[in-house]
Amino acid sequence: MTGPASVLIVDDHALFRDGMAALISRWDDFEVVGSVGSGAEGVAIAHEAKPDLVLMDVRMNGMNGVEATRQICLNDRAIRVVMLTMSSLGEDLLQALKVGAYGFLGKDEPAERLHGYLQGVMRGETALSSAAANMVLTELRVGNRQQPRRDLTPTLTMRENDVLQLVVEGLSNEEIACQLHLSEGTVKKYLGNVMSKLHLKNRVQVAVHAVRHGVVP
């Protein structure tokens, strides 16, 4: 990809949209091509402008972020939608994942961390902040409490399991590398092995699978 990634901001709070646009304007690798206040507008602008990335609020009046994400992903799978949330229920985030969201980030993420997550998304990684991960995984634990647990860890090496545990905690590849004293490339390789062995496509699915099947407590 050449040039900065184009970004569409969809949020019904004008101050948040303006603040996000101002923040992104400081980054050389991203540029805002649109900023709208409703899900319906977001779908229309995404269809017309075809941005590389959409930052989507979860809860909005009228068409909510989950439905807007569903329509955007249905129209163009190349557009990567990242949900932004402050206090939404894990159920909303799970539904967004099912319809094609690339990740979930808290609106209170520090600017530097947010930038890193979005850079990862443009490299094909899935963004899963700690706050959003906690909401999703709590929802899964509650919903699957009565289901039998199945320990799949024997299929993974010790290092792969270490990486899996930290993915579930919401750490980025860079943070995992630092904690395990590995290179970021090695972490990416281990995570790729985990996804291959468990037949999964991204780190959000890895986290969801780990909780549903008892891979992690």
SEPAKE-18366 format. One record per residue (C-alpha): z negated, y, x negated; residue in three letters; residue number from 1. Coordinates in Angstrom, 3 decimals. Each point is the difference from the previous one (the first is absolute). Layout:
N
+----------+----------+----------+------+------+
:        z :        y :        x : resn : resi :
+----------+----------+----------+------+------+
:        Z :        Y :        X :  ALA :  NUM :
...
+----------+----------+----------+------+------+
//
This chain:
217
+----------+----------+----------+------+------+
:        z :        y :        x : resn : resi :
+----------+----------+----------+------+------+
:    0.000 :    0.000 :    0.000 :  MET :    1 :
:    0.979 :    3.426 :   -1.350 :  THR :    2 :
:   -1.730 :    3.222 :    0.944 :  GLY :    3 :
:   -3.219 :    0.460 :    1.961 :  PRO :    4 :
:   -0.812 :   -2.219 :    2.971 :  ALA :    5 :
:    0.437 :    1.758 :    3.338 :  SER :    6 :
:   -3.074 :    0.129 :    2.242 :  VAL :    7 :
:   -0.435 :    0.597 :    3.733 :  LEU :    8 :
:   -3.511 :    0.927 :    1.201 :  ILE :    9 :
:   -0.936 :   -0.946 :    3.581 :  VAL :   10 :
:   -3.401 :    1.243 :    1.178 :  ASP :   11 :
:   -1.172 :    1.969 :    3.019 :  ASP :   12 :
:   -2.311 :    2.246 :   -2.040 :  HIS :   13 :
:    1.959 :    2.938 :   -1.398 :  ALA :   14 :
:   -2.590 :    0.823 :   -2.663 :  LEU :   15 :
:    0.119 :   -3.543 :   -1.340 :  PHE :   16 :
:    3.812 :    0.013 :   -0.049 :  ARG :   17 :
:    0.052 :    3.318 :   -1.842 :  ASP :   18 :
:   -2.609 :   -1.156 :   -2.492 :  GLY :   19 :
:    1.837 :   -3.264 :   -0.661 :  MET :   20 :
:    3.304 :    1.824 :   -0.442 :  ALA :   21 :
:   -1.599 :    2.427 :   -2.461 :  ALA :   22 :
:   -1.498 :   -2.893 :   -1.969 :  LEU :   23 :
:    3.278 :   -1.927 :   -0.178 :  ILE :   24 :
:    1.831 :    3.143 :   -1.136 :  SER :   25 :
:   -2.034 :   -0.216 :   -3.240 :  ARG :   26 :
:    1.466 :   -3.432 :   -0.812 :  TRP :   27 :
:    3.370 :   -0.232 :   -1.746 :  ASP :   28 :
:    0.778 :   -3.480 :    1.340 :  ASP :   29 :
:   -0.358 :    0.776 :    3.727 :  PHE :   30 :
:    1.365 :    2.697 :    2.308 :  GLU :   31 :
:   -0.741 :    0.730 :    3.666 :  VAL :   32 :
:    3.114 :   -0.011 :    2.176 :  VAL :   33 :
:   -1.750 :    0.295 :    3.344 :  GLY :   34 :
:   -3.365 :    0.578 :    1.675 :  SER :   35 :
:   -0.498 :   -0.690 :    3.721 :  VAL :   36 :
:   -2.895 :   -0.261 :    2.408 :  GLY :   37 :
:    0.807 :   -2.999 :    2.197 :  SER :   38 :
:    1.095 :   -3.591 :   -0.239 :  GLY :   39 :
:    3.132 :    0.614 :    2.065 :  ALA :   40 :
:    1.074 :    2.835 :   -2.303 :  GLU :   41 :
:   -0.716 :   -2.204 :   -2.984 :  GLY :   42 :
:    2.296 :   -2.737 :    1.313 :  VAL :   43 :
:    2.786 :    2.521 :    0.685 :  ALA :   44 :
:   -0.237 :    1.725 :   -3.397 :  ILE :   45 :
:   -0.260 :   -3.320 :   -1.855 :  ALA :   46 :
:    3.160 :   -1.211 :    1.729 :  HIS :   47 :
:    1.837 :    3.200 :   -0.941 :  GLU :   48 :
:   -1.339 :    0.762 :   -3.492 :  ALA :   49 :
:   -0.667 :   -3.582 :   -1.173 :  LYS :   50 :
:   -2.903 :    0.894 :   -2.322 :  PRO :   51 :
:   -1.123 :   -2.439 :   -2.665 :  ASP :   52 :
:   -3.609 :    0.224 :    1.175 :  LEU :   53 :
:   -1.795 :    0.927 :    3.233 :  VAL :   54 :
:   -3.679 :    0.940 :    0.015 :  LEU :   55 :
:   -1.078 :   -0.892 :    3.535 :  MET :   56 :
:   -3.199 :    0.899 :    1.847 :  ASP :   57 :
:   -1.377 :   -2.872 :    2.073 :  VAL :   58 :
:   -1.400 :    1.802 :    3.036 :  ARG :   59 :
:    2.157 :    2.708 :    1.614 :  MET :   60 :
:    0.562 :    1.266 :    3.531 :  ASN :   61 :
:    3.029 :   -1.509 :    1.708 :  GLY :   62 :
:    1.651 :   -2.599 :   -2.201 :  MET :   63 :
:   -2.621 :   -1.252 :   -2.461 :  ASN :   64 :
:    0.597 :   -0.811 :   -3.643 :  GLY :   65 :
:    0.251 :   -3.759 :    0.512 :  VAL :   66 :
:    2.805 :    0.297 :    2.548 :  GLU :   67 :
:    1.766 :    2.642 :   -2.083 :  ALA :   68 :
:   -0.223 :   -2.297 :   -3.021 :  THR :   69 :
:    1.411 :   -2.894 :    2.011 :  ARG :   70 :
:    3.008 :    2.054 :    1.051 :  GLN :   71 :
:    0.638 :    1.437 :   -3.458 :  ILE :   72 :
:   -0.185 :   -3.415 :   -1.685 :  CYS :   73 :
:    2.191 :   -1.527 :    2.710 :  LEU :   74 :
:    2.649 :    2.688 :   -0.539 :  ASN :   75 :
:   -0.070 :   -0.037 :   -3.814 :  ASP :   76 :
:   -1.943 :   -2.546 :   -2.067 :  ARG :   77 :
:    0.683 :    2.009 :   -3.171 :  ALA :   78 :
:   -2.402 :    2.738 :    1.135 :  ILE :   79 :
:   -3.528 :   -0.660 :   -1.226 :  ARG :   80 :
:   -2.715 :    1.076 :    2.431 :  VAL :   81 :
:   -3.549 :    0.496 :   -1.248 :  VAL :   82 :
:   -2.726 :    0.464 :    2.609 :  MET :   83 :
:   -2.569 :    2.747 :   -0.483 :  LEU :   84 :
:   -3.374 :   -0.481 :    1.650 :  THR :   85 :
:   -3.466 :    1.501 :    0.082 :  MET :   86 :
:   -1.896 :   -1.969 :    2.604 :  SER :   87 :
:    2.474 :   -2.195 :    1.878 :  SER :   88 :
:   -0.874 :   -3.567 :    0.906 :  LEU :   89 :
:    1.086 :   -2.874 :   -2.179 :  GLY :   90 :
:    1.918 :   -1.354 :    2.976 :  GLU :   91 :
:    2.356 :    3.010 :   -0.172 :  ASP :   92 :
:    0.682 :   -0.680 :   -3.656 :  LEU :   93 :
:    0.623 :   -3.692 :    0.604 :  LEU :   94 :
:    2.538 :    0.877 :    2.684 :  GLN :   95 :
:    1.687 :    2.455 :   -2.375 :  ALA :   96 :
:    0.237 :   -2.734 :   -2.637 :  LEU :   97 :
:    1.641 :   -2.323 :    2.494 :  LYS :   98 :
:    2.685 :    2.546 :    0.888 :  VAL :   99 :
:    0.885 :    0.789 :   -3.611 :  GLY :  100 :
:   -2.410 :    2.523 :   -1.551 :  ALA :  101 :
:   -0.027 :   -0.032 :   -3.800 :  TYR :  102 :
:   -3.679 :    0.790 :   -0.296 :  GLY :  103 :
:   -3.093 :    1.862 :    1.182 :  PHE :  104 :
:   -1.640 :    2.947 :   -1.721 :  LEU :  105 :
:   -3.062 :    2.024 :    0.917 :  GLY :  106 :
:    0.550 :    3.706 :    0.572 :  LYS :  107 :
:   -2.912 :    0.687 :   -2.321 :  ASP :  108 :
:    1.656 :   -1.643 :   -3.025 :  GLU :  109 :
:   -0.212 :    2.146 :   -3.189 :  PRO :  110 :
:    3.352 :    1.616 :   -0.811 :  ALA :  111 :
:    0.506 :   -1.908 :   -3.244 :  GLU :  112 :
:   -0.705 :   -3.363 :    1.619 :  ARG :  113 :
:    2.262 :    0.817 :    2.954 :  LEU :  114 :
:    2.795 :    0.886 :   -2.399 :  HIS :  115 :
:   -0.445 :   -3.320 :   -1.796 :  GLY :  116 :
:    0.077 :   -1.960 :    3.250 :  TYR :  117 :
:    3.227 :    1.705 :    1.115 :  LEU :  118 :
:    1.601 :   -0.590 :   -3.383 :  GLN :  119 :
:   -0.878 :   -3.676 :    0.438 :  GLY :  120 :
:    1.600 :   -0.056 :    3.440 :  VAL :  121 :
:    3.242 :    1.342 :   -1.469 :  MET :  122 :
:   -0.124 :   -2.830 :   -2.561 :  ARG :  123 :
:   -0.245 :   -2.497 :    2.838 :  GLY :  124 :
:   -3.780 :   -0.443 :    0.014 :  GLU :  125 :
:   -2.105 :    0.162 :    3.150 :  THR :  126 :
:   -2.647 :    2.724 :    0.173 :  ALA :  127 :
:   -3.414 :   -1.149 :    1.187 :  LEU :  128 :
:   -2.883 :    2.402 :   -0.571 :  SER :  129 :
:   -3.574 :   -1.270 :   -0.050 :  SER :  130 :
:   -0.922 :    1.781 :    3.239 :  ALA :  131 :
:    3.015 :   -1.353 :    1.870 :  ALA :  132 :
:   -0.484 :   -3.463 :   -1.501 :  ALA :  133 :
:   -3.569 :   -0.091 :    1.273 :  ASN :  134 :
:    1.145 :    0.865 :    3.538 :  MET :  135 :
:    2.756 :   -2.606 :    0.018 :  VAL :  136 :
:   -2.104 :   -2.747 :   -1.528 :  LEU :  137 :
:   -2.973 :    0.711 :    2.273 :  THR :  138 :
:    2.315 :   -0.327 :    2.986 :  GLU :  139 :
:    1.291 :   -3.298 :   -1.344 :  LEU :  140 :
:   -3.484 :   -1.363 :   -0.653 :  ARG :  141 :
:   -1.100 :    0.841 :    3.541 :  VAL :  142 :
:    3.163 :   -1.419 :    1.534 :  GLY :  143 :
:   -0.100 :   -3.225 :   -2.000 :  ASN :  144 :
:   -3.740 :   -0.693 :   -0.062 :  ARG :  145 :
:    0.371 :   -3.084 :    2.180 :  GLN :  146 :
:    2.972 :   -1.427 :   -1.865 :  GLN :  147 :
:   -0.446 :   -2.729 :   -2.634 :  PRO :  148 :
:    0.056 :    1.296 :   -3.556 :  ARG :  149 :
:    2.318 :   -1.594 :   -2.521 :  ARG :  150 :
:   -0.590 :    0.506 :   -3.713 :  ASP :  151 :
:    3.369 :    0.382 :   -1.735 :  LEU :  152 :
:   -1.317 :    1.059 :   -3.399 :  THR :  153 :
:    0.778 :   -3.352 :   -1.718 :  PRO :  154 :
:    3.691 :    0.974 :    0.174 :  THR :  155 :
:   -0.708 :    3.081 :   -2.133 :  LEU :  156 :
:   -1.013 :    0.286 :   -3.638 :  THR :  157 :
:   -3.293 :    1.695 :   -0.856 :  MET :  158 :
:    1.794 :    3.217 :   -1.038 :  ARG :  159 :
:    2.182 :   -0.007 :    3.118 :  GLU :  160 :
:   -3.120 :   -0.365 :    2.121 :  ASN :  161 :
:   -1.639 :    2.916 :   -1.864 :  ASP :  162 :
:    3.008 :    2.170 :    0.821 :  VAL :  163 :
:   -0.062 :   -1.174 :    3.623 :  LEU :  164 :
:   -3.663 :    0.966 :    0.381 :  GLN :  165 :
:    0.692 :    3.532 :   -1.241 :  LEU :  166 :
:    3.074 :    0.412 :    2.191 :  VAL :  167 :
:   -2.201 :   -0.766 :    3.008 :  VAL :  168 :
:   -2.390 :    2.724 :   -1.170 :  GLU :  169 :
:    2.897 :    2.460 :    0.150 :  GLY :  170 :
:    0.493 :    0.619 :   -3.731 :  LEU :  171 :
:    3.398 :    1.056 :   -1.338 :  SER :  172 :
:    1.771 :   -1.943 :   -2.772 :  ASN :  173 :
:   -1.101 :    2.654 :   -2.504 :  GLU :  174 :
:   -3.648 :   -0.281 :    1.083 :  GLU :  175 :
:    0.140 :   -3.813 :   -0.084 :  ILE :  176 :
:    1.473 :    0.109 :   -3.493 :  ALA :  177 :
:   -2.809 :    2.260 :   -1.167 :  CYS :  178 :
:   -2.724 :   -2.161 :    1.536 :  GLN :  179 :
:    1.389 :   -3.296 :   -1.324 :  LEU :  180 :
:    1.054 :    1.452 :   -3.369 :  HIS :  181 :
:    3.639 :   -0.947 :    0.550 :  LEU :  182 :
:    3.268 :    1.902 :   -0.135 :  SER :  183 :
:    1.383 :    1.280 :    3.294 :  GLU :  184 :
:    3.061 :   -2.190 :   -0.549 :  GLY :  185 :
:   -2.170 :   -3.100 :   -0.332 :  THR :  186 :
:   -1.843 :    0.866 :    3.223 :  VAL :  187 :
:    3.343 :    0.408 :    1.767 :  LYS :  188 :
:    1.042 :   -3.437 :   -1.286 :  LYS :  189 :
:   -3.231 :   -1.632 :    1.216 :  TYR :  190 :
:    0.359 :    1.684 :    3.394 :  LEU :  191 :
:    3.582 :   -1.226 :    0.194 :  GLY :  192 :
:   -1.236 :   -3.533 :   -0.675 :  ASN :  193 :
:   -2.582 :    0.336 :    2.779 :  VAL :  194 :
:    2.626 :    1.200 :    2.492 :  MET :  195 :
:    2.379 :   -2.778 :   -1.026 :  SER :  196 :
:   -2.612 :   -2.759 :    0.300 :  LYS :  197 :
:   -1.274 :    1.248 :    3.348 :  LEU :  198 :
:    3.507 :    0.832 :    1.272 :  HIS :  199 :
:   -0.778 :    3.677 :    0.612 :  LEU :  200 :
:    2.054 :    3.165 :   -0.482 :  LYS :  201 :
:   -2.433 :    2.795 :   -0.908 :  ASN :  202 :
:   -3.600 :    0.812 :   -0.893 :  ARG :  203 :
:   -0.994 :    0.864 :    3.576 :  VAL :  204 :
:    1.082 :   -3.463 :    1.142 :  GLN :  205 :
:   -1.930 :   -1.438 :   -2.956 :  VAL :  206 :
:   -3.196 :    1.757 :    1.114 :  ALA :  207 :
:    0.480 :   -1.019 :    3.636 :  VAL :  208 :
:    0.718 :   -3.607 :   -0.965 :  HIS :  209 :
:   -3.007 :   -0.149 :   -2.305 :  ALA :  210 :
:   -2.405 :    0.960 :    2.778 :  VAL :  211 :
:    1.607 :   -2.086 :    2.703 :  ARG :  212 :
:   -0.044 :   -3.176 :   -2.057 :  HIS :  213 :
:   -3.296 :    0.382 :   -1.791 :  GLY :  214 :
:    1.470 :    0.621 :   -3.444 :  VAL :  215 :
:   -2.618 :    2.730 :   -0.419 :  VAL :  216 :
:   -3.422 :    0.264 :    1.639 :  PRO :  217 :
+----------+----------+----------+------+------+
//
